[in-house]
Amino acid sequence: MARQVYQQIYEDILSKINVMHFRPGAKLPPERQLIKKYDASDTSVRRALAMLVEQGYIDKRHGSGNYVCDKVAAGGPEINPDIVFIVPSHYGIKIGLPELRKSLSLALPGLKLRILVLDKASLETEQARRLMEHYRKPFVILNSRNQTAKMAKDGLLLPLESLPRMAERIDGMPENRKWPFNGLHGELQYFGCPYLYTNTCFAINADLAEKAGLDITRPPRLWSELLQWGRVFTEWRDSKRCHDLSAFYGYHRCFLSSVGSFYSMATDGEPWAVAGEDFQRGLREFFAFVEGLLGGGMTETVSIQDPDPFVSGKYLFSLQAGSWYPRDIRNFRPEMRYRFLPYPVPAAMRPRFSSCGTELLSLMLPDDKKKAGIEVIRLLDALFSPAICEQLAWRFGCLPADPHLSRRYLLTNPGMEPFYDALFTSLEPHCPEDEALTAKLNEIFKRRLDSGKMRLDASAAEEYLSFASGILSHFTSQNSLKKEMLA
């Protein structure tokens, strides 16, 4: 049975209270603002707020508004947990939260465990401090690589090598999925252990391909063949007046997220290298490919959506099919016929690269504890058990980072081989330079999408190269100056 609107509002506000987005004593947004935010009636909003008042989560002060009570939003053993496990909200983890609670409870009898699902994709330093101040318990955190690095640098995380079995687990991870981070005093240690990662491949909607007369048994292997398929499909679509269909889609304000793997392939796996003729040639090749998509009218630009637009069934291709696609197709469009395939490459004998992301497990202890207790060890052991790791991988739409668990996962989820058939790289920015370069590429793409006259030609490539050279020179000089000052 579908949840009522008021229940959805109630659960969303309660989730924000749980993760300290709304802290004890904080005032909730006014009713008018909530009505607009949730696109709901005043009756639904007031009913959700009334439930929160009845259960003691908020206090309604007449003439003033609604305030969060000084109460942990949980019941039973979660009121005073032994340990808190924090997971991000992205990739639909809430779909399987009850099952996760049940699995961990069975694996950890007698352990009072609190699971917090964040209202965003990663835990940031300030929110981590607020949560620790509130709970004062050990935290095991599943977090992005960048936020793990920031929390380590701020001195919030415990090095994992000192924990039983964690050094061996980290040693067993592939080199391109593990990173030592700088601690508070600059020491390089493993403050995070790779746990899950997302990978991407190429996807074709088999139903649409067959309708357009395309031979699904001979899919495109080169970029030129991919563009030809797009042209054939676009001509068929227009001839049949199927204007709601499109060959490709791309995100308007973050277009690089749609074609990031193709950027990696054009630059031979060095997307931020910038220097050298090979990079310049690759950048021009990449811009020409994207211009082919846009100039040929093959791409519809959309906002970020969940589930992914490809799962809607109106697009022939996904240029960046995420490892969460099998889960979303099963959940939202089980009748859809599709194929996951290795990426087409720029030219014969060129390597494939796939954009990806990594989730790491880390540990945060309250100030009065200097050593992890048995509850931490028990939770980590349970998380690395095959059954629970596979359950989390499926719920997140990820792959297990541990090679042994990853091979087992592939055996139990046939059809996902293409997600493994590419070199693992990443466009997740590592530093301010990368973030600036990512933003510049997206800014150029946005101008191209907004303008009927601009083209991604040699001048656009030169604009990016000039910007990139200036950015890298600036940060290089800034870093040199910092080193001199420290010396």
N, C-alpha and C positions, 0 to 999 in steps of 0.2 A: 504494500500500500504506500502511495506517495506521501511524503511528509507534508503537513500543512505549512503555509507560509510562516505563521507565527512560531512554529517549532524550529524552522530554519533560522529565523531571527534570534530566537532564544539560544540555540546551540552556537551560533556565531559569536554572540556577545559573551556567552559563558566561556567559549574557547579563548577569547581575548582576555578575560579575567584570569583564566588559568595560567596563561603565559606572561602575566604581568604587563600586557599591553595597556590594560586599565588597572592601575595599582590601587591598593586599599586607600580609601579616602578620596580617590579621583572622581571627578564628576563626569558622567556619561554625556555624550552629545545630546542636545535637546531633541524632543520627539519629532519636530518638523524636519530636522536634519536626518534622523534615522528613517523617516518615511521616504525621503528623497533617496537616501543611500540604498535602501533595500527595494525601492520601487514598489512599496507595499501600501496598504490602506492604513489609516490611523488605528482602526480596530485591531489589525494584526500586530502592529507595533506595541500598542498598549497591552494586549494580551501577553505578549512575550515579556514585557517589562513586569507585568503583574506576577508572572510565574517566577521571575528572578527575585522579586520582593518576597513572595510567599516562601521561597526556599532559603532565604537569608543571604543571598548573594549581593543584593543592592538594597539601599535604604531610600525610600521616596520621601523627600522633604518638600512639603507643600510650599509653593511659591519660590522654590529654589532649584529643584531638579532631582535627579537620581544619582546617588553616590555609591561607590563600591564599598561593601562592608569589609571589615578586617577578618575575613574568613577564607580558609582554603576551599576552593570550589571543587570539593570531592567528597566522597562518602566512604564508609567502611574503613579498610586498612590503609587507604590512600591519604587519610587525614594526617597521619604522622608516619610517612614512609621511611624505610631504611635507606632507600636510594631512589634517585629520580633519573629517568631515561628520557632524553629530549630528542625528538625527531622533527625534521622540517615538514612543511605542509605540501610541498610540491609533488607533482606526479601522482596525485590522488591517493596518498597514504591513508586518508580518513576512511576510504572505502572499506579497508580491512582492519580498522583499529580494534573492533571487538574481538576478531579472531586472533590478532596479535596479543592482546591482553590475556586471552585464554591460553595460548601456547606458552607464553612466558610464565604464567601462573602454574601451569602443569610442570614446566621444566624447573621451576624454582619454588618448591613447596616451602612454606614458612617465611618466605622473603616478602616484606611489604614493599611493593614496587609501585611507583607513580610514573605513568607515561604522560608526558606533555607533548602535544602536537602544536608546533609554532603556527602563527598566522602568516608566516612568510617563509622563504626558501632557505634561510640560514639564521643562525644565532649570532647576534652581534655583541660586542664587548659590553656595552652599557646595559643591554637587556640581561646578559649573563650575570652581571653584578647585582641587578635588582632581584633576579630569581634566587641567587645564592643568599642574599640578605634576608629573603622571605623564608626559604626552606632550611638553610643551614645544614644541608645533607650532601653526601657525595653525588655528583652529577656525571653520568656517562652521556656523552653528546655525539650525535651523528650530525656532522656539519660539513660545509663546503671547504675546499682546500684554502681559499683565500681568507675566510673568516677564522679557520683554525690557525693559520699563520699569524693573524692579527691578535688573537687571544693568547697565543704563545708569547708573542713579543710583549704583551701587556702583563705577563707574569701570572696568568690565570690558570694555566694548564700544568699538569704533572707529566714529566717524561715517562713514556710507557715502557722503555727497555727494562726498568727495574721491577716490573710486575711479572709474576709467574706466567710463563708460556708466551708472553707478548713479544719478547725479543725474537724468539723463533718464528712467530707469525710474521713479524715485520721482515725478517731476513728472507722468508719464503715468497714475498711479494715481488712481482716484476719490477725492474728498476724504474720503468717509466710511469709507475703508479705510486711511488712512495717518495716522500721529500722530508729531509730534516729541516726544521725551522729554527730561527733564532729565538732564544728565550729572553727573559727580562734583561739579563746581563750580557747578551750577545752570544751565548753558548749555543752551538748547533746540536740539537737532539731531536729524536723522534717524539714529538708531542701529539702526533696523530697517526693512526694506523689505517691504511686503506681498507675499506669494507665493501663498498659498492661503487660501480662506475656505470655511466651511461655511454653507449656507443651508437653510431649511426650507420645506415646503409642506404640503398636506393630502393624505392618501392614503386610498383606499377599496379594500378587498378585494372585487374584482368577483365572485368565486365566492360569497362569503357574502351579498353584496347580492342577487344573483339568487335564491339559495335562500330568502331572506326576503321575496321579492316586491317588492323596491325597484327603482325604475326608474333604472338606472345612467346613462341618457342625460340625466336631469334631476337632477343632484346638488344637494345643499343649497348655497345661496348666502348664506343668513343664519344667524345663530346659532339663531334660533327653528326654522328648518327642520332644522338639524343635530340639535337636541334631539328633534324629532319623529321623525327617522330612527332615533335611538337608542331611543326608546320603541317604535317599530314592531319593530325588531330584537329588543329585549329580550322583547317579548310573543311573537314567533315562537319565539325560543330556548326560553322557558319552556314553550310549548305543545308543542314537539317534544322536550322534555326533553334538550336539547343543553346541559347545564349547564357543559360545559367551554369553551363559547364565551362571548364578551363583546363588547359594542359598542365599548368603549374600554378602555384600560389607563392606569394612572398609577403613577409611581414613589412608593413609600410615604414614604421619608425625604427625598425631594427632589422633591415634587410639582410645584413650579414648573417643573422641567425638562420636564415633559410638556405644560404649558399656557402656557409663557412668551410665545409669539407672541400668544396671546389676551389676555394681560395688556397687552402693548404696544398691541394694537388698542383695548382698552378705554380706555387712557390716551392715545390718539392719539399714540403714539410717544414719550411722555415718562414711562417707567415709574417714575422716581425723582423726579418733579417735586414731589409731595406737596401743594404749596400750591395754593389756588384751588378754586372750586366745580366746575369742569370735571373736575379730577382726582378729587375726592371722588365725583362722579357716576359717573365711569368705574370707580373702585374698587368701588363698590356693584354696578355692572353686571357686573363681572368676578366678584365673589363670588357673585352670583345665578346666573351661568352655571355656575360650578363646582359650586354646590349642586344645580343641576339635574342634573348628571352623577351626583353622589354620591347625592343623595336619590332619584333614579329607579332606583338599583341598576344603572346602566349601566356602571360602571367597576370593573375588577378592579385592585387595587393589587399591584404586583410589585416585586422587587428589581431593581437595575440588571443588565441582561443583555446578552450579546454572542453572536449578533447580536441586533438589536432585537426585542422581543416581537412586533411586527406581522409580522415575517418568519416567525414560527412558523405563521401561517395561522389562528390562532384568534380574531383580533380583526377587527371590521368596519372600524374607523377607526384611523388614527394622526393625532393632533392636531398632531404635530410630526415629520413625516416628514423625516429628514435627507437631505442630498445623498449620503450613503453608501448609501441604500436600494437604488438600482439595482445597485450592486456586490454587496451582501449577498444580494439576491433571486437574482441570477444565480449566486452561489456556493452558496447554501444551499437555495433553493427555486425552481429555474428554471421549474417547472410552474405557479407561482402567477400568477393573473390579477389585475391591479391597475390602478388609475388614479391618477396624480398630478394634483392639481388646485390652482388658486388657493384661498387660504383663504376660508372663509365669513367675512363681516364682521358686526359687531354690528347694523348697520342699513344700509339703502340709502345710498349715497353716502359711506360711511365708508371711510377708507384702510386698506389692508392693510399689516401690518408682520410681519417674520419674525425670529425669534431666530437668532443666528448666532455665529460665532467666527472669529478670524483667526489665521493662522500667518505669522510674519514671519521673514525671513532676517536674520541679524546676523553680525558678525565679531568674534572675540576673538583677540588676538595675545599671544604670550609676552612677558614683561617685556623681553627683550633685542631685541625687534623693534618699531620705531616705525612701520613702513610695510609695507603689504601687498605681497607679492611676486607674481610672475607666476602662481604656482600658485593663488593666491586668485582672480585675475582669470579664469583658465581655468575654474575650477570654477563661478564665478558665471555666466559666459557659457554654460556647458553647461546649468546648471539653468534658465536662461531660454530655452533652445531649445525650440521647440514640442513636439518629440517627448518629451523628458524631463519637461517640465512637465506634459504631458497624462498621462504614465505615473504620475507622483507624485500628480496630482489624482485619478486613478482609484483608485490603491492606498489613498490616504487617505480617499477618499469626499468629496473637496472639489471646489471650482471654482477655476480659476486667477484670481488677483486682477487680473492685467493684462487690461484690457478686450479687447485684440486677441486674446490667447490664449484668453480666455474665450469670445469669439464663435466662434472656430475649434473649441473644445472642444464647444460646443453643436451645431455642425454634424456632428461626428463621433460624438456621443452623443445621437441624437434621442430625444425623450420627456422630456427634463429641463427643458423650457421653464418649467413651473410653479415651479421653484426660482429662476428669474430674475424671476418675475412678482410681486414683492413689494418694498416698500421695505426697504432693508437697515438693520437696527438691531441692537442687541445687548443681551443681559442679562448678559453677562460683567461682573462687578463691576469698576469702575475704581478704587475706593478703599475705605477702611474703612467709610465710610458706606453704600456700596452693599452691601458684604458683610453688614453688620448688618441692613439692610432685607431682603435676600434671606433671611437666616436667620430673621427674624421671620415672613415670609410662610410659609416652610416649616414653622415651628413651629406656626402657626395651622392650617395644612392637616393636619399630623400629628395634632393634637388632634381635629380633626373626623373624621379617618379612624379614630381609636382610640375615639371616643365615639359611642354610639348616640343621644345626646340633643343634643349641640351642633349648631348650624346656622350656616352662613356668612351671617348676616343683618346688619342694620344695626349691632348691637352688636359683631360681629366686625370689621366695617369700621372702626368707631370705635376699637377697640382698636389696630388697625394704625396708623391716622392719629395717634393720641395718641403711640404709640411713635415713629413716624417723625418727628414734630415735635420730640420730645425729643432724638432722636439727631442730627438736623440742627442743632438749637440748640447741642448740646454740641460738635459738631465745628466749627461756625462760630466759637464762642467760643474753642476750643482753637487754631484756625488764626490768629485775631486775636491771641491772646496770643503765639504763636510769632513773628508778624510784628513785634510790639512789641519782643520780646526781641532779634530780629535787628537791628532799627533801633537 
